[in-house]
Amino acid sequence: MLGVHIAGRRIDRGGAAEVHALLQDTAVPDIQLADVFRAIKCVRGVEDQGVRPQINEPNCNAEFPGLWNSYTNEIELGTQGRVQLVVLRPPQGSESSWQRDTSQTRDLTLGSGAWRIPKRGNQQNACADSSLTLNQVLGPCAAFYDGAGNLYVAARQTIYIPGKLSVLRDVIYRVDNDPMQEPVEGDASMFVIACEAGTSCDTNRLSPDYGFDVREMLRARGRASNGLFYPGTTFPSRDLMAVLVHGRVRFGLSGNPANQEVNAVVVSGCDPALPPERCDLTMQRNLQLYGSVISRLLVFEQNVDLYQVPDLRRYLPFVLDRFLNAPGGSAVVVTQWREIGF
């Protein structure tokens, strides 16, 4: 993939009429996309001798230090050996604790229903305790969604989803062990969307579904923009969520383009032997994207405002920055916001 480094200066013309003077570097780095397929396998910690080089702990440690067997949420083997999520729903009727949600076993949805995801290591009963307050729930739970558009993720989690992740309403997320306190820098977490065999987003299908389907806004608690149109910005460095997708991604937001914001780092890919259309990243609506997107194929169906993240590696305390490395050096790093694109 060829990366283009854009630099420039902002000329203030008042609100939406701001003009950005751009300068494209004469030297364009060739940024190699790391193998997402292998990275997902490494996260699960399951050896695969049928690929070359083999997927095992030594090879994963060499390619993706820290990813081997690194998922932090509870998963289990279901029928036919398929990996299933352990997701809890709120108590109903006479129930006194949160119960297993059998509707979300492989896919996960940010919509109108609340859920909790217990941490790995026999934390299900503790996570199911209905008496937990907001500043307690992220002790035994890797993530908590209240059903009203607020997502709380414990710090430094690697949450493994066998199928897809859908964002069906405006969501504000917070990454921190204690949401009642001021966030701590370096607490970023990552959702790993595996699109395993048998799921609707399996890239081996001729027309796979979207693995990461963002239909409404997904913003950090400290949103990047602080006004309409082209505002001054600050990156939510203390609340950052990254998403690693073995499959297709869509940003299909609705509403006023000037207010449609996404704060995230997204990397998508699939088996290199498959066509890139099986793992493309498509932007179907106007939006302001603060963060980074990396994919084998980027499709822009409408104008998109892309804002680079200043010195992204400072905000990613895990091996995801492996996907940002260029041969013989590092990827482009900027020290202040620049608008790039259209």
C-alpha distance (Angstrom), angle and dihedral (degrees) to the residues before:
residue distance angle dihedral
M1 . . .
L2 3.79 . .
G3 3.77 114.1 .
V4 3.78 121.5 -155.7
H5 3.79 119.0 -148.3
I6 3.79 111.3 -147.2
A7 3.79 121.7 -167.9
G8 3.77 130.2 171.6
R9 3.77 148.5 120.5
R10 3.75 132.9 -89.0
I11 3.77 117.3 -118.8
D12 3.78 110.2 -156.4
R13 3.78 110.7 -131.8
G14 3.77 95.5 157.0
G15 3.79 124.3 -83.4
A16 3.78 114.4 -40.8
A17 3.80 92.6 8.6
E18 3.79 93.9 67.7
V19 3.77 113.3 133.0
H20 3.78 124.5 -151.8
A21 3.79 118.5 -150.2
L22 3.77 107.5 -144.5
L23 3.78 132.9 -159.6
Q24 3.78 121.2 -170.8
D25 3.80 115.2 -150.3
T26 3.78 117.5 -118.9
A27 3.81 89.2 -136.1
V28 3.80 111.5 66.4
P29 3.81 114.7 -168.7
D30 3.79 120.4 -134.1
I31 3.79 102.5 -132.0
Q32 3.79 112.3 -160.8
L33 3.79 115.5 -142.6
A34 3.77 108.5 -134.6
D35 3.79 117.1 -129.0
V36 3.81 105.9 -84.0
F37 3.81 91.4 -174.5
R38 3.82 91.3 59.3
A39 3.80 92.8 42.0
I40 3.82 92.0 55.9
K41 3.80 90.4 50.2
C42 3.79 90.2 50.1
V43 3.80 91.6 53.0
R44 3.82 89.8 56.1
G45 3.78 91.3 48.8
V46 3.82 94.4 -137.6
E47 3.80 118.0 138.9
D48 3.80 119.4 -125.8
Q49 3.80 115.9 -166.6
G50 3.82 92.8 175.7
V51 3.81 94.9 78.4
R52 3.78 131.3 65.0
P53 2.91 119.8 -95.1
Q54 3.77 92.0 27.3
I55 3.77 119.2 -115.5
N56 3.78 108.1 -119.6
E57 3.78 138.3 127.7
P58 3.84 97.9 -85.2
N59 3.81 93.4 47.7
C60 3.80 93.1 44.5
N61 3.79 91.5 49.4
A62 3.79 88.7 53.0
E63 3.82 95.3 47.2
F64 3.80 101.1 32.8
P65 3.81 111.2 15.7
G66 3.78 110.2 -150.9
L67 3.81 98.1 13.7
W68 3.80 99.6 95.9
N69 3.82 110.0 112.6
S70 3.81 88.3 -18.8
Y71 3.81 103.2 142.5
T72 3.80 111.2 124.3
N73 3.82 103.5 -166.8
E74 3.80 126.0 83.5
I75 3.79 115.7 -96.9
E76 3.80 131.2 164.4
L77 3.79 142.3 -167.9
G78 3.79 113.4 -99.0
T79 3.78 132.5 179.1
Q80 3.81 116.9 -22.4
G81 3.79 89.1 10.6
R82 3.81 93.2 -71.1
V83 3.78 118.0 155.3
Q84 3.81 113.7 -115.2
L85 3.78 133.3 -167.7
V86 3.77 121.0 -119.3
V87 3.82 103.0 -135.8
L88 3.80 126.3 167.7
R89 3.82 126.9 -149.7
P90 3.84 126.6 -156.6
P91 3.83 118.9 -86.1
Q92 3.79 116.0 -89.7
G93 3.79 130.7 -157.9
S94 3.79 110.0 -25.0
E95 3.79 94.6 -7.0
S96 3.80 113.4 123.9
S97 3.80 99.8 -163.6
W98 3.78 141.5 31.6
Q99 3.81 114.0 -77.9
R100 3.81 136.7 -152.2
D101 3.81 111.5 -79.4
T102 3.79 105.8 -138.0
S103 3.82 92.3 -173.9
Q104 3.81 93.3 67.3
T105 3.79 105.4 49.6
R106 3.82 101.1 129.4
D107 3.82 105.7 3.9
L108 3.80 127.2 53.1
T109 3.82 126.7 -149.1
L110 3.77 132.8 -161.8
G111 3.79 98.6 -156.6
S112 3.81 136.0 103.9
G113 3.80 97.9 -40.2
A114 3.81 123.9 86.7
W115 3.81 121.3 -133.9
R116 3.77 144.6 169.7
I117 3.80 128.1 -149.4
P118 3.82 114.1 -152.7
K119 3.77 120.7 -137.7
R120 3.77 119.7 -108.7
G121 3.78 116.9 -89.0
N122 3.82 112.8 56.4
Q123 3.80 94.9 -50.8
Q124 3.82 95.9 130.3
N125 3.81 96.7 100.4
A126 3.79 92.7 45.9
C127 3.81 91.7 47.6
A128 3.82 90.1 49.8
D129 3.81 93.0 59.8
S130 3.81 104.9 121.0
S131 3.82 92.3 -158.8
L132 3.83 93.3 67.7
T133 3.78 113.3 119.5
L134 3.79 122.6 -141.3
N135 3.80 93.1 -96.5
Q136 3.84 90.2 50.4
V137 3.79 103.6 43.3
L138 3.82 95.9 77.8
G139 3.77 91.4 61.3
P140 3.84 96.7 76.0
C141 3.83 95.4 13.1
A142 3.80 124.8 73.8
A143 3.81 91.1 -157.3
F144 3.79 140.2 1.0
Y145 3.81 127.2 -161.6
D146 3.81 117.3 -170.1
G147 3.82 97.3 -158.2
A148 3.81 90.9 -120.0
G149 3.81 97.1 86.3
N150 3.82 100.1 -82.4
L151 3.82 118.3 119.8
Y152 3.80 120.2 -172.1
V153 3.81 118.4 -168.3
A154 3.79 124.9 -174.6
A155 3.79 115.1 -119.4
R156 3.80 121.0 -87.1
Q157 3.80 96.9 6.4
T158 3.80 127.5 155.7
I159 3.82 102.7 -156.9
Y160 3.81 113.8 -165.2
I161 3.81 118.2 -150.7
P162 3.85 114.9 -174.1
G163 3.82 93.2 -156.7
K164 3.80 132.5 17.6
L165 3.80 138.0 -41.0
S166 3.83 118.8 -137.4
V167 3.81 126.0 -167.6
L168 3.82 105.0 -157.4
R169 3.80 100.3 167.8
D170 3.81 139.0 26.0
V171 3.79 106.0 -69.0
I172 3.79 130.4 -166.1
Y173 3.80 112.0 -162.6
R174 3.78 131.7 -161.7
V175 3.82 123.9 -165.3
D176 3.79 111.2 -160.0
N177 3.79 139.8 101.2
D178 3.80 91.6 -120.3
P179 3.83 113.9 34.4
M180 3.81 90.5 -173.7
Q181 3.81 91.8 66.8
E182 3.78 132.7 61.8
P183 3.82 109.5 -79.5
V184 3.78 121.1 -100.8
E185 3.80 121.6 -127.5
G186 3.79 115.8 -112.5
D187 3.80 96.1 30.8
A188 3.81 97.7 121.3
S189 3.80 119.8 147.2
M190 3.79 133.9 -162.6
F191 3.80 134.8 -138.1
V192 3.81 112.3 -149.5
I193 3.82 111.8 -155.1
A194 3.80 105.8 -164.4
C195 3.85 103.1 179.4
E196 3.79 89.0 -156.1
A197 3.80 125.5 -166.1
G198 3.78 112.3 -65.9
T199 3.80 95.5 27.8
S200 3.81 122.5 113.2
C201 3.81 91.4 -114.4
D202 3.82 95.4 50.6
T203 3.82 103.7 139.3
N204 3.80 91.4 -141.8
R205 3.82 88.7 71.6
L206 3.79 115.5 96.5
S207 3.81 90.8 -123.9
P208 3.79 107.3 20.6
D209 3.79 121.0 -167.7
Y210 3.80 119.9 -116.8
G211 3.77 111.9 -79.7
F212 3.81 93.0 -158.7
D213 3.80 109.9 29.7
V214 3.80 113.7 -178.4
R215 3.81 108.5 -174.4
E216 3.81 97.3 160.7
M217 3.80 136.2 24.9
L218 3.79 121.3 -56.3
R219 3.78 108.7 -166.6
A220 3.77 138.2 166.4
R221 3.79 117.6 -116.5
G222 3.80 88.0 -107.2
R223 3.80 95.9 48.7
A224 3.77 116.2 -149.9
S225 3.81 98.5 -125.8
N226 3.77 122.6 60.3
G227 3.78 101.5 -170.7
L228 3.77 144.8 16.0
F229 3.79 128.4 -62.1
Y230 3.85 111.1 -7.6
P231 3.81 104.0 -2.5
G232 3.74 134.1 171.3
T233 3.78 107.4 -86.2
T234 3.77 144.2 -152.3
F235 3.77 121.5 -170.2
P236 3.83 116.3 -122.6
S237 3.78 92.4 -121.1
R238 3.80 93.3 163.0
D239 3.79 93.8 51.8
L240 3.79 110.2 43.3
M241 3.77 128.6 151.4
A242 3.78 123.4 -168.8
V243 3.80 126.2 -163.7
L244 3.81 124.9 -156.3
V245 3.81 110.3 -165.5
H246 3.79 128.6 -168.5
G247 3.77 91.9 -160.9
R248 3.79 145.3 16.9
V249 3.80 127.5 -19.7
R250 3.81 129.9 -158.2
F251 3.78 131.4 -171.5
G252 3.81 100.4 -166.6
L253 3.79 101.6 160.0
S254 3.79 126.4 167.7
G255 3.79 134.3 -152.6
N256 3.79 133.0 46.6
P257 3.83 107.9 -4.9
A258 3.80 91.2 -145.4
N259 3.81 90.1 62.3
Q260 3.81 99.9 40.1
E261 3.78 106.3 107.6
V262 3.80 134.6 171.2
N263 3.82 122.4 -172.1
A264 3.80 109.4 -169.0
V265 3.77 147.7 99.2
V266 3.81 111.4 -119.6
V267 3.81 128.1 -173.3
S268 3.82 118.8 -179.1
G269 3.77 132.1 -179.6
C270 3.80 144.0 127.8
D271 3.78 141.1 -160.3
P272 3.83 104.9 -31.3
A273 3.82 89.2 -133.9
L274 3.82 90.6 65.4
P275 3.81 123.9 82.3
P276 3.83 112.6 -91.9
E277 3.82 88.9 -119.5
R278 3.81 87.0 74.5
C279 3.81 89.7 65.3
D280 3.81 106.7 25.5
L281 3.78 126.3 143.4
T282 3.81 110.4 -134.0
M283 3.79 127.9 -169.7
Q284 3.80 108.2 -161.6
R285 3.79 100.2 171.1
N286 3.77 139.7 40.9
L287 3.76 111.7 -87.9
Q288 3.76 144.8 148.1
L289 3.79 110.1 -116.8
Y290 3.79 117.0 -163.6
G291 3.77 110.9 -172.9
S292 3.77 131.8 31.4
V293 3.80 137.1 -56.6
I294 3.79 123.3 -164.6
S295 3.79 123.3 -179.8
R296 3.79 142.8 144.4
L297 3.80 88.6 -114.7
L298 3.82 127.6 23.3
V299 3.81 117.2 -164.7
F300 3.82 119.4 -168.2
E301 3.80 110.3 -169.8
Q302 3.82 93.2 170.1
N303 3.79 137.1 15.1
V304 3.78 113.9 -66.2
D305 3.80 129.3 -171.1
L306 3.79 107.8 -139.6
Y307 3.78 119.3 -166.2
Q308 3.78 118.5 -167.8
V309 3.79 117.9 -135.3
P310 3.79 115.0 -117.5
D311 3.82 108.1 -115.6
L312 3.79 94.7 -19.1
R313 3.81 95.6 -166.9
R314 3.79 90.5 69.6
Y315 3.78 88.6 65.9
L316 3.82 100.3 45.9
P317 3.81 112.4 74.2
F318 3.80 92.6 -177.9
V319 3.76 140.2 62.0
L320 3.81 95.1 -81.1
D321 3.79 88.0 102.6
R322 3.81 85.2 71.3
F323 3.80 85.2 79.4
L324 3.79 90.7 57.4
N325 3.81 97.4 56.3
A326 3.77 120.6 115.1
P327 3.84 120.7 -157.1
G328 3.77 110.9 -86.1
G329 3.77 94.9 5.2
S330 3.76 147.6 14.0
A331 3.76 130.9 -62.0
V332 3.78 121.1 -97.5
V333 3.80 111.5 -64.5
V334 3.80 122.7 -166.6
T335 3.78 127.6 -166.7
Q336 3.79 98.4 -151.8
W337 3.78 137.9 23.5
R338 3.79 118.1 -72.6
E339 3.75 124.9 -180.0
I340 3.79 111.1 -135.9
G341 3.73 133.4 178.6
F342 3.77 128.6 35.0
